[in-house]
Amino acid sequence: MRYILEGIIYAIKLLLSFDPEIYEIIGLSMYVSFASTLISSFLGIPLGFLLGLKHFKGRKIFARLLNTAMSLPPVVVGLVVALILSRRGPLGQLQLIFTPAAMIIAQTCLVLPIVMGVIFNSSRDKGTEVEKMCLTLGANKLDTLLVLVKELRANILVAITSGFGRAISEVGAVMIVGGNIKNHTRVMTTFIAMNHSMGNYYISIAMGLVLLGISFIVNAILYGRITGTGD
């Protein structure tokens, strides 16, 4: 209990110190997480609706593969992305390894299946019912899609917040592709892991509390924006 209380005190002192390095780490964490969540939502939500509503051969197999991809091991994803972006990899000429861009790519690979999977499963389960109702009322395809989006707005919220939660808490993949380089690719999760391994428990707890606070605030804002409530 003492560690937690001192960690809370240290977290407050950490934020009030206005240490440029600490705020740079927090800022980079937010940038990488928001970017990967935005890209994943931009791609995953439309694809999830499209494939969830469409009847095609091998749909069940695709659903199983997508559900499996939703729980991809972060370290494995980081390793694959690192091999592709390494100097001797197929995209080595882009020189993206150990950069924030590489971290965004790795996180997008982890977040995209989550966002797409939630939307795909939701639209597949409820799509037929909504389509039948809209056809009965004489709605066209666009009207049907809009009604479905409205009906599944809570599921869209779950997809986005789940994706952001995966991104902001990720450590394995970003450690591999980013390298945890000071003032360049160090984010909150790698900062916590590094200090914990060094025995700096107070600062690890403090940054962990900051991470929890930011995650809570962002999810609360997303919930209010999408549902139109501020409660």
C-alpha positions in Angstrom: 0.0 0.0 0.0 2.9 2.3 0.8 4.3 1.9 -2.7 1.0 2.9 -4.3 0.5 6.0 -2.1 4.1 7.2 -2.7 3.6 6.4 -6.4 0.5 8.7 -6.5 2.4 11.5 -4.8 5.3 10.9 -7.2 2.9 11.0 -10.2 1.6 14.4 -9.1 5.2 15.7 -8.6 6.2 14.2 -11.9 3.4 16.2 -13.8 3.9 19.4 -11.8 7.7 19.3 -12.5 7.0 20.1 -16.1 10.1 18.0 -17.1 10.4 18.3 -20.9 11.5 14.6 -21.2 8.4 13.4 -19.3 6.0 15.4 -21.4 7.8 14.4 -24.5 7.3 10.8 -23.6 3.6 11.4 -22.9 3.2 13.4 -26.1 4.8 10.7 -28.2 2.7 8.0 -26.6 -0.5 9.9 -27.4 0.6 10.7 -31.0 1.5 7.1 -31.8 -1.6 5.7 -30.2 -4.0 8.2 -31.7 -2.4 7.8 -35.2 -2.6 4.0 -35.2 -6.2 4.1 -33.8 -7.3 6.7 -36.4 -5.8 4.7 -39.3 -7.2 1.5 -38.0 -10.7 3.0 -37.6 -10.6 4.7 -41.0 -9.8 1.3 -42.6 -11.4 -1.2 -40.2 -14.9 0.3 -39.8 -15.8 0.5 -43.5 -14.2 -2.9 -44.2 -16.0 -4.4 -41.2 -19.4 -3.2 -42.4 -18.7 -4.2 -46.0 -17.6 -7.7 -45.3 -20.1 -8.2 -42.4 -23.0 -7.4 -44.7 -21.7 -9.2 -47.8 -22.3 -12.9 -48.2 -19.3 -14.5 -49.9 -17.7 -17.9 -50.1 -15.4 -18.7 -47.2 -17.1 -16.2 -44.9 -16.9 -18.5 -41.9 -13.2 -19.2 -42.5 -12.6 -15.5 -42.8 -14.5 -14.8 -39.6 -12.3 -17.4 -37.7 -9.1 -15.9 -39.1 -10.2 -12.3 -38.2 -11.1 -13.4 -34.7 -7.7 -15.1 -34.4 -6.0 -11.9 -35.6 -7.8 -9.9 -32.9 -5.5 -11.6 -30.4 -2.2 -11.5 -32.3 0.9 -11.7 -30.0 2.4 -8.1 -29.9 6.0 -9.4 -29.8 5.5 -11.5 -32.9 3.9 -8.6 -34.8 6.7 -6.4 -33.7 9.3 -8.9 -34.9 7.6 -9.3 -38.3 7.4 -5.5 -38.8 11.0 -5.1 -37.6 12.2 -7.7 -40.1 10.3 -6.0 -43.0 11.6 -2.5 -42.1 15.1 -3.6 -41.2 18.0 -2.5 -43.4 18.1 -5.9 -45.1 14.3 -6.2 -45.2 12.0 -5.6 -48.2 11.2 -2.0 -47.0 14.6 -1.3 -45.6 15.3 1.5 -48.1 12.6 3.6 -46.4 14.7 3.7 -43.2 11.7 3.5 -40.9 13.1 1.1 -38.3 13.5 2.7 -34.9 11.3 5.6 -35.7 7.8 6.7 -34.5 6.5 5.7 -38.0 7.6 2.1 -37.4 5.8 2.2 -34.1 2.6 3.4 -35.7 2.8 0.7 -38.3 3.2 -2.0 -35.7 0.4 -0.7 -33.6 -1.9 -0.4 -36.6 -1.2 -4.1 -37.4 -2.4 -4.9 -33.8 -5.4 -2.5 -33.7 -6.8 -2.9 -37.2 -8.0 -6.5 -36.6 -9.7 -5.5 -33.3 -11.6 -2.6 -34.9 -12.5 -4.6 -38.0 -13.4 -7.7 -36.0 -15.9 -5.9 -33.7 -17.6 -4.2 -36.6 -17.6 -7.3 -38.8 -19.2 -9.5 -36.1 -21.7 -6.8 -35.1 -22.9 -6.0 -38.6 -23.0 -9.7 -39.5 -25.2 -10.5 -36.6 -27.6 -7.5 -36.9 -27.2 -6.7 -40.5 -29.8 -9.1 -41.9 -32.4 -7.9 -39.4 -31.8 -4.3 -40.2 -31.8 -4.9 -44.0 -35.1 -6.7 -43.8 -36.7 -3.9 -41.8 -35.3 -1.2 -44.2 -36.5 -3.1 -47.3 -39.9 -3.4 -45.8 -40.0 0.4 -45.3 -38.7 1.0 -48.9 -35.3 2.3 -48.0 -32.4 2.2 -50.5 -28.9 0.8 -49.8 -27.5 4.1 -48.5 -30.4 4.6 -46.1 -30.0 1.0 -44.9 -26.3 1.6 -44.2 -27.0 4.8 -42.3 -29.7 3.0 -40.2 -27.2 0.2 -39.5 -24.5 2.6 -38.5 -26.9 4.3 -36.1 -28.0 1.0 -34.7 -24.4 -0.1 -34.1 -23.0 3.2 -32.8 -22.4 1.5 -29.4 -20.4 -1.2 -31.2 -18.4 1.4 -33.1 -17.6 3.0 -29.8 -16.5 -0.4 -28.4 -14.3 -0.9 -31.5 -12.6 2.5 -31.3 -12.0 2.4 -27.5 -10.8 -1.2 -27.6 -8.4 -0.3 -30.3 -7.1 2.7 -28.5 -6.8 0.7 -25.3 -4.6 -1.9 -27.2 -2.5 0.9 -28.7 -1.9 3.0 -25.6 -1.0 -0.1 -23.5 1.3 -1.8 -26.1 4.9 -2.4 -25.1 6.3 -5.5 -26.8 5.9 -4.4 -30.5 6.9 -0.8 -30.0 9.9 -1.9 -28.0 11.1 -4.0 -30.9 10.5 -1.6 -33.7 11.1 1.6 -31.8 14.1 0.5 -29.7 13.0 2.7 -26.7 15.5 5.4 -27.8 15.6 8.4 -25.4 14.1 11.6 -26.9 13.1 9.7 -30.0 11.0 6.6 -29.6 10.5 6.2 -25.8 6.9 6.0 -24.9 5.1 5.6 -21.5 4.9 1.8 -21.6 8.6 1.3 -22.6 9.5 3.9 -20.0 7.6 2.0 -17.3 9.2 -1.4 -18.3 12.7 0.1 -18.4 12.4 1.8 -15.0 10.9 -1.3 -13.4 13.8 -3.4 -14.7 16.2 -0.9 -13.2 14.4 -1.0 -9.8 12.9 2.5 -10.0 9.6 1.3 -8.8 8.2 4.7 -7.7 8.7 6.3 -11.1 7.2 3.2 -12.7 4.1 3.4 -10.6 3.9 7.1 -11.1 4.0 6.8 -14.9 1.6 3.9 -14.8 -0.9 6.0 -12.9 -0.4 8.8 -15.5 -1.1 6.2 -18.2 -4.2 5.0 -16.5 -5.5 8.6 -16.1 -4.9 9.5 -19.7 -6.5 6.3 -20.9 -9.6 7.0 -18.7 -9.9 10.6 -19.8 -9.6 9.8 -23.5 -12.1 6.9 -23.4 -14.5 9.2 -21.5 -14.2 11.8 -24.2 -14.6 9.3 -27.0 -17.7 7.9 -25.3 -19.2 11.4 -24.9 -18.4 12.3 -28.5 -19.9 9.2 -30.1 -22.9 8.8 -27.9 -23.6 12.5 -27.5 -23.6 12.4 -23.8 -21.2 13.8 -21.3 -22.2 11.6 -18.3 
